Amino acid sequence: MSKNTEFPEPIRRLPPLDGHAGAVKLDAEGCDVVFATYQAGTVLEPHSHETDNVGVVTRGAILLTMGGRSERIGPGDWYHVPAGTIHAAEFLEDTTEVECWFHK
């Protein structure tokens, strides 16, 4: 896990999220809450989730590609990736985000 000080210590102590280096997960009923840190240049290849994902960037920037369109998501910007939607992400800068994965 990254030693990112962007999140308070109690959040940094949450269990790591499998497959996402630098991310921790808070389980909540009907939703997983993910606190993630990505290094600049990290690329998440096209994929989809069974969950409805809503997130906000707290620092840095993401180039989110969905439906043939790419959008830069920066600090304070929210995004929504509907369940089953193929999407990809490139982290343009060192980036911190909070993402909620809503289970159907």
Summary of the structure (lengths in Angstrom):
residues: 104
radius of gyration: 12.9
end to end distance: 28.3
largest distance: 38.3
contacts: 285
relative contact order: 0.28
helix: 4%
strand: 53%
